[in-house]
Amino acid sequence: MYCSLPMPRLFAILYGTARVLTLSGSRLPALYATQWARLERGTSILAWAFADVLIAGADVHLAGTADAASAIHLHPGVQFERVRAPKVQIGDAMAPPRPLDASTGKRP
């Protein structure tokens, strides 16, 4: 399941039971995704974000805390306060790790 959000509206907390993809310029108070979340250019998260894998595109603003169970990928121009994940990658040339299997909690 993909969730695409129009810009530049402000939404309530977004909860995704699978993959979340925002459109450029989206503004979210908070975000929770059970698999991966990809925040496109200019997206703003105002309080916190959590996903198995969190991918922040160019010029994304992450206020508060961004947490990921596996990895966080930060493209150029990302502004953040706190990030926490076992693996944090910064830059363009990144292949996201495979997400955890929901039933086993392990990588396929």
C-alpha positions, 0 to 999 in steps of 0.5 A: 500500500502506498500513501501519497499526500498532496502538497502543501496541506497540514495533516494529522499524524500519518500512520502507514501499515506498509509503505509511505510516500509523501509528495513534495512539500507535504507537512506532517505533525508526525509519521509512523510507518511499519515498513519504509517511508520515503519523504520527498523534496521539501517535506516537513515533519514537525514532531517525530517520525518512525519507520523500519527504513526512513528515506529523507529526500533533498531539502526535507526538514525533520524537527524533533526525533527521526527513528528507524528500526533498520536505517535512515537515509539522508539526502543532501540538504536535509535538516534534522534535530535528532536521528537514531537508527542502527545505520545512518547514511548521508548522500545520494548514492544509497540503496535502502536495506531490505525491510524486516519480514513482519511475521518473523522480524528478520530480513528475508 
